[in-house]
Amino acid sequence: MTVFLLSLGLLAVGITVMSLVVIVRKRSDFSKFSVGHNRSMKDRGIQCAGKEEKMLHKKEKNGNSCHCGTT
């Protein structure tokens, strides 16, 4: 039972410390997690899945798509 209570106490202290770090953090801007707004993803040519899908649908309407599912 003591091991359980000690583990629970350490877990609570860890969560509290992590929460305080996020709240008290001086720099308020977080790095861009979205693919569409991340500069390093753009540099590699990686696009948002929604944007890429829209581009593929436009190509399909124009007849430029590969039509992988057709025979």
N, C-alpha and C positions, 0 to 999 in steps of 0.2 A: 504494500500500500504506500510506503514511503517513496518508493521509486516512481510510482504513478504520480504522486503529488509533486515530487521534485521535477519530473518531466513536464507536468502541466504548468508549474510555476515558471520554468525556463522558457517554455513556449509562449506564455503570456508576456514575459519580459521581452522576448524577441519581437513579438508582434507589436508591442507598444513602442519599442525603439524604432522599428521600421516605419511605423505610422508617424512618429515625431520627426523623423528625418524627412519624410515627404512633406509634412506640414510646414516645417521650419526652414526648409531649403531656400537658399537665397535666390538661386536662378529659377525663375518660374516657368521657363519654356522647356518643354519636353522634346526630345528628338522626334522627328517625323516618322511615325510608324506606317502611315498609309503609303502604298506604293506610288500613287499618283503625285505625292508631294515630296518624296524622298529623292534628293539630288543624286546620291550614289546609285540608286536604282535607275534613274533616267540616264546616267552616264553609261550604264551597262546595256541600255536598250530594253529594259524590262518595263512593261506598262501595266496599268490597272487592268484586271481581267474584264471588267465591264466595257472599258474603252476598246480593248482588243476585240471583244466579241462584236461590238458595233461596227468596227472596221471590217471584220470578216463578213458580216451580213451585207454591208454596202458592196463589197467585192462580189458576193454571190449574186446580188441583183444585177450587177453589170456583166456577169458571165466570166469574171476573172478568177473565181475560186476553183480549188482543185476538185471539189465534190467527192470527197474521199468515200462516202457511203454508197455511191452509185456504181453500177457495172458498165 
